[in-house]
Structure formats: structure tokens, C-alpha cells
Amino acid sequence: MVCYEFYVRDNAGGDKLIGILPERRNKPERTDLESIMKWPSMVFGNGLDLDKVYFVIVSCWEDGEMGSFKREEILAVDRHFINQGSEKD
């Protein structure tokens, strides 16, 4: 299963995990990066500086033990990466 791990950049204390969003769409290929980045603003509202938020796409699966999961990082994406893709040449 694909999941999105959201982190907030904190130069003083190190980056902090703020949430995990499992991909639940029937057709995950229709997912776009901007829609993924809407999740932290819906959950945390205006109290979160979205310019400091990034997410890591991970593949996660059960390890065989109850409640135990393994993960493998696929790609890390931040807002600047998303904005580059939407700029017009």
C-alpha cells in the first residue's frame, strides 16, 4: 500500500513527522501532488506554515506480526517541487 508521510521542517529541532495519509483511491494514478498537499491544511488549518511541509511517498506493508509494518521510501516531495511543475515556460 502507498502512504504519504508528512513532515514539517524545523531547523532548530529537526524535521518532525506530523501525519500519515494512506492512499485509499481506487485509481491512485489519478492522484496529483497538489491534492496530496491539501491534506495538511485540512487537518491543521491556518496554524501550519505549508511552505515548511513536505511529504515522503512510501510503500508500506504488514510485517506478519499484528500491527507491525515495514516501509520503503519511494520519493520525497515539497511545495517548491510541486510549484515547479505548474510553472509555464
N, C-alpha and C positions, 0 to 999 in steps of 0.2 A: 504494500500500500504506500502511496506517496503522501507525505505530510510536509507542512511548511512550519519551520521553527522560526519564530520572530524574536529578534534581539533588538535592544536599544544600546546605542554606543554611549559609553561612559568613560571618558578619558581618565578620570580620577580613579575609579574603582574597577575598571574593566567592563567589557560588554556583558549585559545581563539578559538572560532568557526571560521573555515576558509572556510567551504563549505558544501553543502548538495547535495548528489547524489541520485536521486530516482532510484530504481531498475526497469529497463524497459525490462528486458529479458523475453521472452515468457516462458522460463523454468528456473525460479530462482534457482531451486535445482542444476543446473549446475554451479552456481556461486561458485568460490573458493576465499579464503581470499586474496591470492596474487593478483588476478585480481582486487579486490576492492582497494588494496593499490597502484595500478598503477595509479589510477585517480589523486591523488595529485601531483605526479611527472609529469604527462602530463600537468596539469593545471599550476603549479607553477615552473616547470623546476628545475634546479640545485640550485636555491636560497632558497630551503627549506630543512632543515635537517630532513629527513624522520624518523630518529630514535626518533624524538620528536613528531611524528604524530601518532595519534590513531583515531579510529572511533568507533562510537556507532551505533548499529543497532536499528532502531526504527520503530515502526508501527505508521503510521500517517493516519489520515482521516479527511475529512471535518467536521466541527462542525455545519453545517447547515447555518451559515452566510457566505456571499460571501467573499472568501479569508481567512476565519478563519479555522485553522487546530488545531487538538489536536494531541498529540504524547504520546507514551508509550515506554519506553526504554526496549529493549529485551536483548542486550548483548554489552559489551564494549570490544574492541579488539585492541591490539597494536602489533607492529612489533615483539616484543620478543615472544609473544604468537604464532604468525604465524611461526617464526623460530623454536620453539619447536616442532611443528607438522611436520616439514620437516627433523628433525634430525633422523639419523638411529641409531638403538640400536645395 
